[in-house]
Amino acid sequence: MLLGLLFALLAGTLVGLQNIFNSKVNEKAGSWTTTTLVLGLGFLASFILGLFFEGSNMFNLQQMKGWYWFSGLLGIGVVAGIVQAIKYLGPTFAISIVLTSQLGFAVLWDSLGWMGLEKVPFTFQQFLGVLVIIAGAIVFKWSEGREEKAEVILTRHDPKAEISRSIG
């Protein structure tokens, strides 16, 4: 379990870092160029690493169901959607919504046993967990708006505050 937690933490860190890079590329190159670069470079790196670690077994795909192949196409929606969300919402709020959505749908698919997953009973604790995360995203966004209002009021009443803040 500890190893799984470490991999999950690593993946979360890398996704956060990738989203920062993606949003910076998107500022200069546009959404579809960003998506192409991310998935194209990802393909190249995955292919090279796959050959290194799995060799010819990498091409042994007979046991795989045909609809699993669409996973790569879903990546287009993931990258393009996150890039646009960050553009309109900012990185932290966009990612909080993405994570909340991921958890909510993972609970739904687990509890219904969709996509070949083992059916896991939906519990009250899971429901509370999803609600807490949704509430956290709402509180985060609500507090973010309050800070912006406070900053505007401060600058309106004390012009020196703007000068001292930009110097410090």
Steps between C-alpha positions, in 0.01 A plus 500: 500500500785738580643452153160578349479820707847606386412441135174695543688792659758493222227493233318792663820700516580428136146584384518832686837577346384392154196729525724798574715419197193442284344834595826682417525326161132581438567872558749500211382225268126437544296208629534253214874556466534446874293181486701373201832573672394340830358185346762477224794527737320268742459244221866521404624469859253218578601311186871523579451406867262219403757350264767531767300344785267259315678430174294307248233424766389857448330391178318201651149649497283201403335472842392864507140594429459728198325782684800543733679655203291815543693591813753694294220699339367589845842653569425763237194609696690491827787721383286740296240526778752570775686755288175688435385470862828647624471780245154601627512403869866511599710195588396431857124534460501311168695210646275490809200459268683235293591302813148528640358379170750213487409384849127532443506300178742242641257439788212475251681255270625293795156478655337403169781265395534666160785444253587162646566635849419291804173631642562681831202587719432873528524600865395800701868566578579522128209739453629717786852490355379629163291769672800614707713534187224692319463726804877553504498615136211738574669642811824541309333695221287703741807605704690584181232749395498664843876565482460675164225726639711583805794590277288734287357672809847537651642659184205734461536639853876504533698561178828463695406139577526416130845660478632331814357166394664516155836602650495238780 
